[in-house]
Amino acid sequence: MRLALALLLIVLPLSSPLAQSLPPDLDATIERTLKTFEVPGVALAVVKDGKVLLAKGYGVRKQGDATPVTADTLFNIASNSKAFTAAALAILVDEGKLQWDDRVVDHLPSFQMFDPYVTRELTVRDLLVHRSGLGLGAGDLLYFPPTTFTEDEIVSKLRHIRPSISFRSRYAYDNILYLVAGKVIEKASGRHWRDFVRERIFMPLGMRDSSTHVKGLRVAANVATPHAKADGVLKALAPTSIDNNAPAAAINSTVNDLAKWMMTQLGRGVIPGTDGKKRLFSEAQSKEMWAAQTVMGISEPSKSLESLRANFSAYALGWGVRDYRGYKLVGHSGALPGYFSRVMLVPELGLGIAVLTNQEERSGFEVPLWTVLDAFVGAPKTDWVAAFKADDDSKRAKAEEKVALQGGMRNAQSKPSLPMESYAGKYRDAWYGDVTVTKEGDKWLLRFTRTPSLVGELSHWQYDTFVARWTDRSLNADAFVSFSLKPDGTLAEMRMQPISPLTDFSFDFQDLLFTPVKETPAAAVARPVH
């Protein structure tokens, strides 16, 4: 009986009568958001019961430039691309070309994970739901920051990435298996993921401005420039290429286009404007994609965000599901350098909200999202700008305290065990590959050979630990670099870990285990002279 009551409390609306229109102070709230969180521009779309209530831009496309954001301004939507990959698979399931519980190796015979059992048992469904046993963000350094690895190289390297937990035991977000999902789509359809999504999703829905690679941002006229803070100062960035893991995060879109996408989702696959006669995918597949697959932990919100506490949270197929004030929410967020996004659906209300921003500041999408959502679920009015500002300040203060504590424990009088020249050379990790430590001018540099932007100066921290301070300060990902020695005093290995707890999880330095590479005399002779 208690269980039945608990379920009723989850599914029945607990708030006051529902609103049927946008909050009257929405524009003012968003303008305040832009100013408070230093976000140059935001685009917002709201759909309800098959109609577009709002599709609008706020602010500017680039800091220092007056050109405004519009409903047709392109942004990268990052991990909101995952739902498109899920939809592509759903279309192929409808066509009988694959099933969700097909084994991946039956479609891709050469596919391998580290554990042979996982290789044999991993299904198409498993590729999407973050329960493979890989750790949080494991392998992301193979494509982010942008690398020279090809898609096939990345997939082949999965066999070297050690799991951090047991297969299907619990949730740990990953991006890399969405690339494998893209390869399954290619094998089943005969079309590359990029072409399949364009031809089978964008074109039928009339998403005329959306694209699937960084070139789509570089050649378009109406594009929001990405921005991020470098050492605390906001700066414009070049769009990040994620083309070698496109199924996870490469789509660029506009709120006008996403309005069509949301209406299709809320219509259970029916394409808007076709009087129900044309579908993107079946209603059965719609239910499948929104069904909880992997239980996620309930995070403890800060005091200022207490009203956002969830009763349940899970990952579905390319979507996250949770509750809010008695309603099921189906949504996802996305983040790449300079872009943040959020898409949120409330199926019971026929409501969809998409927010796109051109700054690495989550409050830029959170405030508009919850402001609009509260109006439609009849929630008490909340000053979300103040709430998220307090939360941001609290997290920043805690991170700074942790970094300061590390500094307080440092033995600044300690010395490295070896002369700096002894640390120089090439180091190799089983899945990433090579990095080098070299002296250039009067600086010692750590260089990731397949990641052009991961070049940083090494400075001594304590004992045999150094700090890699990346030349590209917008990465916000400085790391500790620690060497260990063998009993004979020679180098055994090199490990890394992020310094700040605010470092993006895709900088999975902690998963790397580098060992020195001894080059043969022949290799040394063959090395070109620069």
LINGIMO-V451908 format. One record per residue. PSI is psi in radians with two decimals (* if undefined). OMEGA is omega as a letter, one per 40 degrees, with the letter a starting at -180 (* if undefined). Layout:
BEGIN
PSI OMEGA
PSI OMEGA
END
This chain:
BEGIN
-0.72 i
-0.67 i
-0.77 i
-0.71 i
-0.72 i
-0.71 i
-0.66 i
-0.67 a
-0.49 i
-0.73 a
-0.29 a
2.36 i
2.36 a
0.04 a
-3.06 a
3.03 a
2.52 a
2.50 i
2.74 i
0.23 a
2.92 i
2.66 i
2.40 a
-0.42 a
0.35 a
-0.85 a
-0.78 a
-0.67 i
-0.73 a
-0.69 i
-0.68 i
-0.62 i
-0.81 i
-0.76 a
-0.80 a
-0.70 a
0.19 i
0.85 i
2.05 a
-0.76 a
2.65 i
2.50 i
2.46 a
2.35 i
2.42 i
2.19 i
2.58 a
2.20 i
0.77 i
0.15 i
2.63 i
1.98 i
-0.58 a
2.38 i
1.88 a
2.61 i
2.66 i
2.55 i
-2.72 a
2.76 a
-0.50 a
2.38 i
2.29 i
-0.02 i
2.34 a
-0.08 a
2.12 a
2.69 i
2.41 i
3.11 i
-0.22 i
0.20 i
2.30 a
2.38 i
2.68 i
2.34 a
0.03 i
-2.20 a
-0.10 i
-0.15 i
-0.45 a
-0.63 i
-0.52 i
-0.66 i
-0.72 i
-0.74 i
-0.65 i
-0.76 i
-0.69 i
-0.71 i
-0.74 a
-0.55 i
-0.78 i
-0.60 a
-0.04 i
0.26 a
-0.24 i
2.98 i
2.67 a
-0.59 a
0.30 i
2.53 i
2.42 a
-0.70 a
-0.32 i
-0.36 i
-0.59 a
1.46 a
-0.47 a
-0.05 a
2.38 i
2.40 i
3.05 a
-0.73 a
2.14 a
-0.60 i
-0.78 i
-0.71 i
-0.79 a
-0.61 a
-0.28 a
2.28 a
2.96 i
-0.73 i
-0.76 a
-0.52 a
-0.44 a
-0.19 a
0.22 i
0.85 i
0.44 a
-0.28 a
-0.24 i
2.58 i
3.00 i
2.07 i
0.25 a
2.30 i
-0.02 a
-0.47 i
-0.15 i
-0.33 i
-0.22 a
2.31 e
2.85 a
2.32 a
3.06 i
0.11 i
2.50 i
2.92 i
-0.83 a
-0.65 i
-0.75 a
-0.83 i
-0.69 a
-0.45 a
-0.20 i
-0.53 a
-0.25 a
-0.09 a
1.99 a
2.45 i
2.72 i
-0.29 i
2.99 a
2.63 i
2.24 i
0.35 a
-0.64 i
3.02 a
2.34 i
1.98 a
2.29 i
2.81 i
-0.49 a
-0.55 a
-0.28 i
-0.49 i
-0.71 i
-0.69 i
-0.70 i
-0.64 i
-0.60 i
-0.74 i
-0.77 a
-0.76 a
-0.71 a
-0.52 a
-0.37 a
0.12 a
2.41 i
2.59 i
-0.77 a
-0.80 a
-0.67 a
-0.82 a
-0.71 i
-0.82 a
-0.58 a
-0.20 i
-1.04 a
-0.87 a
-0.83 i
-0.57 a
-0.13 a
0.50 i
1.29 a
-0.43 a
-0.19 a
2.63 a
3.00 a
0.32 i
2.90 a
-0.45 i
-0.56 i
-0.52 i
-0.64 a
-0.48 a
-0.26 a
2.65 a
-0.65 a
1.50 a
2.37 i
2.17 i
2.30 i
2.61 i
2.59 i
2.83 i
2.31 i
1.96 a
0.71 i
-0.06 a
2.21 a
2.32 i
2.68 i
2.56 a
2.84 i
2.54 i
2.44 a
2.28 i
2.15 i
0.41 a
-0.42 i
0.06 i
0.91 a
-0.70 a
-0.30 i
-0.54 a
0.33 a
-0.13 a
2.41 i
2.43 a
3.09 i
2.85 i
-0.47 i
-0.74 i
-0.72 a
-0.45 i
-0.71 i
-0.71 i
-0.80 a
-0.69 i
-0.60 i
-0.76 i
-0.84 a
-0.45 i
0.22 i
0.67 i
-0.20 i
2.30 a
2.21 a
2.51 i
0.17 a
0.18 a
0.58 i
0.09 a
-0.35 a
2.44 a
2.60 i
-0.72 i
2.88 a
2.84 i
-0.59 i
-0.71 i
-0.54 i
-0.82 i
-0.68 a
-0.76 a
-0.47 a
-0.04 a
2.32 i
2.34 a
-0.82 a
2.12 i
2.33 i
2.61 i
2.65 i
1.96 a
2.62 a
1.91 a
2.73 i
2.92 a
-0.68 a
-0.32 a
0.41 a
-0.60 a
-0.18 i
0.07 i
2.29 i
2.72 i
-0.52 i
2.67 i
2.31 a
2.86 i
2.35 i
-2.45 a
1.58 a
0.07 i
2.67 i
2.57 i
2.46 i
-3.13 i
2.76 i
2.04 i
0.72 i
-0.03 a
2.52 i
2.25 i
2.41 i
2.01 a
-3.10 i
2.68 i
2.91 i
2.51 a
2.24 i
2.87 a
2.01 i
-0.09 a
2.35 i
2.57 a
2.79 i
2.34 i
2.27 a
2.27 i
2.46 i
1.55 a
-0.70 a
-0.51 a
-0.03 a
0.54 a
2.37 i
2.44 a
2.26 i
2.29 i
2.24 i
2.37 a
2.76 i
0.74 i
2.54 i
1.09 a
1.87 a
-0.52 a
-0.39 i
-0.54 i
-0.48 a
-0.77 a
-0.90 i
-0.70 a
-0.97 a
-0.48 i
-0.81 i
-0.79 a
-0.74 i
-0.64 a
-0.60 a
-0.35 i
0.03 i
0.57 a
2.72 i
2.57 a
2.29 i
2.43 i
1.53 a
-0.46 i
-0.88 i
-0.69 a
-0.82 a
-0.51 i
-0.76 i
-0.71 i
-0.79 i
-0.80 a
-0.68 a
-0.79 a
-0.70 i
-0.73 a
-0.71 i
-0.69 i
-0.76 i
-0.63 i
-0.72 i
-0.75 i
-0.71 i
-0.66 i
-0.70 i
-0.72 i
-0.64 i
-0.43 a
-0.06 a
2.41 i
1.57 a
-0.26 a
-0.15 a
2.81 a
2.70 i
2.66 i
-0.47 a
2.78 i
2.63 a
-0.61 a
-0.45 a
-0.35 i
-0.20 a
2.67 i
-2.90 a
2.45 i
2.56 a
2.33 i
2.55 a
-0.66 a
-0.63 i
-0.82 a
-2.36 a
2.54 i
2.80 i
2.62 i
2.04 a
2.73 i
2.18 i
1.91 a
-2.22 i
0.26 a
2.58 i
2.17 a
2.44 i
2.22 a
2.15 i
2.06 a
-0.41 a
0.12 a
1.64 a
-0.61 a
-0.21 a
1.31 i
2.18 a
2.65 i
2.36 i
2.22 i
2.52 a
2.35 i
-1.16 i
2.60 i
-2.13 a
0.51 i
2.36 i
2.93 i
2.23 i
1.98 i
1.85 a
2.42 i
-0.70 i
1.76 a
-0.25 i
-0.19 i
-0.55 a
0.88 a
0.59 i
2.60 a
2.64 i
2.46 i
2.01 a
2.33 i
2.54 i
2.68 a
2.69 i
2.92 i
-0.49 a
0.06 i
0.00 i
2.86 a
2.33 i
-0.84 a
2.94 i
2.29 i
2.80 a
2.74 i
2.57 i
2.61 i
-0.87 a
2.45 i
-0.20 i
-0.03 i
2.35 i
2.41 a
-0.32 i
-0.27 i
1.31 a
0.95 a
-0.61 a
-0.28 a
-0.09 a
2.46 i
1.77 a
2.40 i
2.60 a
2.50 i
2.08 i
1.97 i
2.44 i
2.72 i
-0.62 i
-0.70 i
-0.65 a
-0.69 i
-0.65 a
-0.22 a
2.27 a
2.59 i
2.29 a
* *
END
